[in-house]
Amino acid sequence: MSLKDNIARVQERIVAACGRAGRRPEDVKLIAISKTVPAESIREACEAGLRDFGENRIQEAQAKRPALSDLTVTWHLVGHLQPNKAKPARELFHWFHALDSVRLAERLEHVAVGTGERLPVLLEVNLGQEPAKAGVRGDEVRNLAEEVGRFPTLDLRGLMTLPPFFDDPEQVRPYFRRLRELAEAIAAARLPGVSMRELSMGMSQDFEVAIEEGATMVRIGTAIFGPR
């Protein structure tokens, strides 16, 4: 299948999942994860109608962006960020999905002083408590939200998770449900400067289950661009 066909198929699956959950498809943003994907393929995906793209690494984004500077798209940083890369991250990306410490929040705030620009961010939650993955534990996320809400240039919009991998997507459902419950609990606390309206969860193998559990952003790479 062509890239255009792949995109159409993913969009059809999003619509079907929304139908099962009684949700509107327009309330779920499709983010095409373009790590290792050449600039030409990103341009082709844009021509097919996609407007949101996600990258994992600063260096790769820096290499691609000059060839795509004419495109009107939104760039999402979805991978772990070292504090010393905060400045290029703010220059290159419109969204950051993986904020996981006050130290990193402080650095993102520091490099933005004087610009007046606010960066939409999501807190990454490691619900599987997997040592190889970044993110805070579920019982830590409210405290982090409270701290991040105090930074004037960070616009806290919600939560993100990368759950453990299972062959059966139904086994991932409890993790997505837990992220939604955490977001609901934080929203109920009405913390200053904190919104929980976005849930970034679900990838190629499990995004339909994520949508059924409340995802507002799904991060799709392989189902669009093929195996890496």
N, C-alpha and C positions, 0 to 999 in steps of 0.2 A: 504494500500500500504506500501511496505517496504521503509526504508530510502533511499536505492539505487533508488527505483522507484520515490520517491519524488524528488530527485536530478535530475534525468533524465527529469522529467516533467518540473521542473523549467528551466532547460537548454533549453528545446524545446521552452518554452514560450519566453525566452530571444532571441533565434534565430528568432522566428516569429516577435517579436517586432522590432528587428533590420531590418528585411526584410521590414516591413512597413515604417520604417524611412530611408531606404536606407543606413544603417550603417553596419559595419562588426561586427559580434558577438564577435570576439576576442578583440574588443575595449571596451567591457563591462566586468568588473571584478565582479564575484559573490562572495560576502562575506557572509558566513554562520554565522548568529548571534547565538552564542552558550550559551548565558546567561541562567542559571539554567539547562543547559544540562549536563549530566554526562560525564566524561572523556571517557567512553567506547563508547558513541555515537559519540563524536568528532572523535575518532579513526576510527570508522566505516565510517564516512563521508569522512575522509581522504583516506581510502582504496577505496572509491568509486570515488576518483579523485579530491576532493576539497582540496585547498591549502591555502585558506584565511578564517580566523575565527575572529569574532568580539565579544568582551566582553564589558560589561557596568561598571563593578566594579573591582577595584583593588584587594580587598580581595578574590573575587571568582576566579579571574585569578591566584592569588598566591596559592590557594588551588589545582587548577587543573593542573597547569603546570608541577609539578614534575612527574606526571604519564604520561605525553605526551612529555617528553624531547627528546625522540628519533625521533619524527616526524619532517620532514622538511616542516614547514608551516610558514605563515606570520600571525602575530597577530595584530589585529586592536583594539584600544580602541575607542569605539564609544559613550561612555557616558560622562556625565559631570565630570570634574576633579577638586578636591580641590587643591589649590596650595601646601598644605603640603603633598600631595601625588605625587608630581612631580618626585621625585627620583625613587620610585618603578615603576612609569609609564614608565619612560625611560628605566628601566632595563627589564621590562616585555614585552613591546610592540614595534612593528616595525613601526606602523603608529598611529597617533592621529587625530581623525576626529572632535573634538569638542573644538577647541581653540576659546575662546570668550573674552579675555581681555589681555591688555598689562601686567597686573600684573602676570597672569598665564604664559605668554610668558617669562617674566623676570625670573620667578622661574624655568621653564624648561631649560632656558639658563644657569642659575646659577649652577644647579646640574650637568650639562654636561661639565663644564669647565675642560679642561685638557684631555678629552676623545678623542677629534677629531671627534666624531661621529655626523652625522647630522640626525635629526628626521624629516621625512616627516609629515607635518601637514596640516590640512584643517581648515578653519574658519567656525564656526557654525553661521548660520544666522537664526534668528527667524522671518520668514516672516509673520507669523500670529500674531506677537506681543502678544503671549500668556504668561501671567504672570507666569504660572507654568513651562514654558520651558526656558532653557538656550539659549544663543545665542545673537548676536548683531542685531540691527535693520538694515534693508537694507540701510538706509542712513548713517550708521556708518561703514559699512564694508570696504569701500575704505581706510578710515583713519587707521583702524586696520591693513589692509594689508600693508600699507606703514610702519607702526611701526614694524610689525613682520618681514618684509623684511630686517630689519637692524640687526637681530640676526644671528650670523654666524652658530650656531648649529641647527637652525630651517630652514627646507627646505619647504617653503610655496608652496603647489602644487595646491590649489584650494579651493572650497567651499563645505559646507555640509548644509543640512536643514532637519528638521523634521516638515513637514507642519501640519496644523490642520487635524483631521480625518474626512473623509466623507464616507458614505456608497457607493456613486458613485465615482469611481476613476476619472471620467472626471472633477469633481469639484476641484480636486487637481491640475489639469493641469496648471492653471495660476500661482500657486506657483512655480512649477518646471520651467516653462518658465521664471519667474521673476529671479530665481537663475541663470539660464543660461545668461540672459541679464546682470545681475550684474557682472558675471564673464567676459563676453565679454567687458564690459566697463572698468573693472580694467585691463584686458589684453591690451586693446588699450592704456592705460596710460603708459605702459612700465615702471612700477615701479621697481627700483633696487631690486634684490633678490626675486622677486615675479613671480610665474607662476600660471596660471589659467587653466591648462590642465585637471584637475580632477573635476568632479561634483559627490559628494556622495549624492544620493537622490533616494528614492523609496524603499518600503518595500513590504512585502508579498501581501498586498491588492492593491498596486498601482504601482508596479515596471515597468509594461509594459508601462504605460503612461510616467513614468520618463525616460525610455529609448527613447521613441519617442521624448522627449524634450531635450535629450542630456546627460543623466546620463552616466558616465563612471564607476561608482561603484554603485551596488545595494546591500542593506543590508537585507538579507532574513533569517528569523527565522522560523516562524510558517509553512510556505509552505514546509520547509525542515524537521524540527524536530517535527512538530505537535504542538497543543496548549500547552501552558505552564501550 
